[in-house]
Amino acid sequence: MKRVPKPVFFIVALLILAFSFTAIFGVAYYTGDNKNTVVKGIGDIRWGIDIKGGVEATFKPANDYDATDAQLESAKSIIELRMISQGITDYELYADKNSDRIIVRFPWKSDEKEYNAVEAIDEISSTAQLTFRPGNSYSDTEVGTDGSYVYKTPTGDTETILMDGSMVQSATPKVYQGDDGTSQYVVSLEFTDEGKQKFAEITQEYVGSVISIWMDDIMISAPNVNSAITDGKAQIEGSFTATEASDLANKISAGALPFQLETVSNGSISAKLGGNSLTAMAYAGVIALIVIVLIMIIFYRLPGFIASIALIGQVGLSIAAVSGYFTTIPSFTMTLPGIAGLILSIGMGVDCNVITAERIKEELKLGRTLDGALERGTKNSLSAIIDGNMTVVIVSIILMLVFGPSNILSAIFGESTTGTIYSFGYTLLVGVISNFIMGIFFTRLMLRSIAGFKPIRKKWLFGGAKNDK
């Protein structure tokens, strides 16, 4: 058996435990009353309507606008895109073309405290029309919640719109480091080929002048043009918080609605489960994990102890893939079926480690050396583990493809099934992938490493008989 350096066990174990701790509890700090999240944890997960409740609203075209069926469908698609870009997958969205109505239901934010349905609805129903205009004149001024001024309603040359959001290819929230060393959140824009050429012409014409950037009738930035920008990239500065920059980028990427929406009715949806159900599930999960760890250690000794570390890592990795811990993987709405998928994948993780530990015990009973038993036990269990997990991977992918957003079966079974089944498939897939990483790769790495310590090289510690050395 190929030996692994002894320190590897301690390094890997500490990294797994540290990662799991940050993935579960998150990392954040406070500046006054403002919470600054460095790493997202369970507290940042957006829970589904069935667990936490949510918002229900009915929209119609404002000002008695007679929307066509195509425009109504376009508005529905943009609302859907905005919700998906915010990690909202547990939603119901309908377009009633007979009465020109759009009905939507979606869950509350993870940090929602006031449960204001109107504010929640405004996030997805605003027209979000991005425009670039000459000058920075305005007629109205308000004071924002943070005490800063909000400039509204453009005046002056209001007829001149230099370009709009349709020429923006992508919008991404970023952190910009200024010359004075201070950091600020900005929205980075990348234009289409047409937009790149247009923006170059505009900035060349307005060198030394101000071009203001507006979202609907609110001025979000008014930079002075110092030189022509020809690379097709720009950034919007506006004293944004991380959340504001992310929300603005999402709205720009989704595009503007074809017409302004008016809210016909709105209200809150109560959670289908009791108010304390989430806490009860959390306690049950912790107790179940402790019981599993004890059983694994009692029955399989050292391999059971190492499997327990890997199992904690699997839980942490699965949560990280849901909460938005990794910046490249968007956050995900966790529903009750999603929790069921996570629990099922953890059960498969236990099964993976049990198969490996049993194979090692069998090889020790046949009289093989410790190194030989570890080598053959891990090798012989691999095919059974892969076969069992790959079938689940295939089923999970099918569930996500068939019941994911904008799929053919939504029209047959109704879109209310989308978020529920998609959530189950997603968490099950994430859990199985985590199982492969932790239960196969890291478990075997730690086993081979710890087997190099002479005081531990006793067969009974690895599942052999007590009189085995």
Protein Blocks (a to p, Z undefined) as FASTA:
>chain_A
ZZddfklmmmmmmmmmmmmmmmmnopaddehjaccdfbdcfklpccdfklnopadddddd
ehhiacdfklmmmmmmmmmmmmmmnopabdcddddfknopacddddddfklmklpaklmm
mmmmpgoiacddehjbdfbdcddfkopacdehiehjlkbcfbafklpmbdcddddddfko
pacddddddddfklmmmmmmmmmmmgoiacdddehjacfbdcddfbdcfkopacddehia
fklmmmmmmmmmnopafbdcddfbgcddddfbdfklmmmmmmmmmmmmmmmmmmmmmmno
mmmmmmmmmmmmmmmmmmmmmnomamklccddddfklmmmmmmmmmmmmmmmmmmmmmmm
mmmmnopafklmmmmmmmmmmmmmmmmmmmmmmmmmmmmmmmmghifklmmnopklmmmm
mmmmmmmmmmmmmmmmmmmmmmmmmmmmmmmpmklmcfklnopafkbZZ
